[in-house]
Amino acid sequence: IYRSASEMARLVRARSISSEELVRAHLLRLSEVNPKLNAVCQIDEKGALTAARNADAALKRREEVGKLHGVPVTIKDSFDTRGMISTGGTEGRRGFVPETDATVVARLRAAGAIILGKTNTPELTLSYDTENLIYGRTGNPYDLAQTPGGSSGGAAAILAVGGSALDIGSDTAGSIRIP
């Protein structure tokens, strides 16, 4: 779980590890650390495992695959993710489920990434603290009394503890640089 996303993709393509095994390892890690951190506000275990099995089947059929084929990733909750609640941390979108992906999410899927879930962000990404009224506060993995900070704090926290191979953040006023 602490290898780079590109190394994980290489191992999956070489069939040294299956995508399902890799996803299960990350889901296990999430179950261990996320209850304390609250970094991942939604986990799509069923969807991730189905996607992983499909990724493994594609390799068996010798299909051409993308650069992130079979790699488990998380997505900052400010990015629309088809079929998953995408709140941006704001009450007005509490139950919003988009029918299409944000461009970056669509590109990750096209590259073969497996979406594990959504990471916490402050309301509309407009705070230095990773906290909102829907999902609450994300703890800093190095000091749970602190927040990781920035609107990509959920992403930073889960990456730091090996709960995801990759996450997509955004940065306007320090959202990536602060965590």
PyMOL commands that set and color helices and strands:
alter all, ss='L'
color gray80, all
select helices_A, chain A and resi 5-13+19-37+45-60+91-93+103-110+123-125+153-160
alter helices_A, ss='H'
color red, helices_A
select strands_A, chain A and resi 40-43+72-76+114-119+131-132+136-137+167-168
alter strands_A, ss='S'
color yellow, strands_A
deselect
rebuild
show_as cartoon
